């Protein structure tokens, strides 16, 4: 669901400025990822990688690894947000 939502955002708002993109990302994508995350808390690397895949198709971030994308968008890791 998150990848579909992110794809729609990327497709329909291609030239969206970074602050506006972050608003859409945080409200539509990250909220789905974090829903009840403290309860199900992913424990295997496979599950964590599947969850983080939702950030891999973020526009203007192709060619960056996960940590670089987070730094570029000034976002905390999902693990940090889950612990917090």
N, C-alpha and C positions, 0 to 999 in steps of 0.2 A: 504494500500500500504506500509506503513512504517513497519508494523509487518511482512509482506512478505519479504521485503528487509532485515530487521534485521535477520529474520530466515535464509535467504540465506547466509548472512555474517557469522552467528554463525555456520551453517552447513559446509560451505566450508573453513572456516578459523578458525578451532577449536583451534589451538595452536598459534594463532597470538598474538604477544606481545601487551601489553596495548597501547603503543603509536601508533602502526600501526592500531589497532582496532579503536582507537579514530579518526584517520584520515578517515577511512571508515565510521564510524558512523556519524561524523560531515558532511561529504560531501554527503552521500547517504540517511541517515535517517533524521537527524535533519533539513537539508535543505528543505525536503518535509514538515516536521511539521511546520516550520516557514514561509513557503511561504505565503505571504500576511497576516500573522498573525495580523499585526497592523490594517488591514482593517476589518477582521472578528472577531477579539478579542473574544475568547470564554467567555461567561458570566455565563453559568450554570455549576454547579459542575459535572454533567453528561458528558458534552462535554469536560471539562478539564480532567476528569478521563479517557475518551476514548483516548485523545491525549497522556496523560502520560503513557498509557498502552504500548506504543511503547518502553519504556525504561524498562519495567518489564521483558522482556525476554532476556536482555543483559546477555551474557555468564559470568560466574563466579560471578553473582550477585543474584543468587537464594537465597531466604530467607531474603533478605534485603528489607526494605521499600524504598519508592521513594527517600526520603532525603538521606538515607544511600548510595544508589546507586550513587546518584549525587556526594556525598563526595568522595566515592571510586574512581570514574572516574574523579574527579576534574572538574565537569561541573556545570554551573549555572542552576537555575530552568528555565523552559520555561516561567514562568510568568515574571521573572526578565529580560530575554532576550527580551520579548515582550515589556516591558516598556522602556528598554534601547534603 
